[in-house]
């Protein structure tokens, strides 16, 4: 068994067992190692290049590492809750200006290729307008990213939270799972790269792990 095969095997095991454990350090440390290793197929600059040049070849594992690995990429900063660009996208979406959503959302995705909100909105608008999604394959990328995020935990307890990068992604996941509205609280977790939060909604409680890190 080659070194890369061993690493990939450990990688897949780490993601598969994450939902069964209270400690996410193992799998996030593996992500950090591989996206920072220039010899790895998951080296972050290589993944970004693949998105730009061969978006049709992206795999679910690629998308997973693009998403969780971005916090370890040099120059990464967490986007603010009240982000002007995202507010504009929301306004276009609420007003039904689908062409604007596609144009503006595509611009966001050029800079943030795994922005869950933009992937959802743009793919929805492309489908509603009957336009092909064969240039950037946003719909497929959204579905792969959604599956990847949901694979990290069932969200039913602080021990099995769903791991996300930012609160905006929680809004999307909550909506997909039917946990609408509610209030959020932060829980002490002792985690290395993030914190656990809980949403108390009419449907019940749902737990998320918000992963963050300041790349040097």
Number of C-alpha atoms within 10 A of each C-alpha: 5 7 8 12 10 10 14 16 11 14 18 12 12 20 21 14 15 23 21 15 12 15 16 25 15 13 20 22 14 18 25 20 16 21 24 18 13 13 11 15 15 24 21 24 16 15 21 20 11 15 21 12 11 13 19 16 11 16 14 17 15 21 22 21 23 26 20 22 25 25 21 21 20 13 10 14 14 12 12 11 11 9 9 10 12 19 12 15 22 17 13 19 19 11 9 12 13 19 15 17 26 22 12 18 27 20 14 18 18 14 10 17 21 23 20 23 19 25 25 18 23 27 24 17 19 18 13 10 10 9 10 11 14 11 9 19 17 25 19 19 24 22 15 18 25 20 13 20 19 17 16 24 26 19 21 15 16 21 21 23 27 26 28 21 24 19 16 17 18 21 14 17 21 19 12 11 11 13 19 18 14 15 11 14 10 14 13 9 15 10 14 14 16 18 17 23 21 21 21 17 16 12 12 12 16 24 27 30 30 20 19 20 16 13 12 8
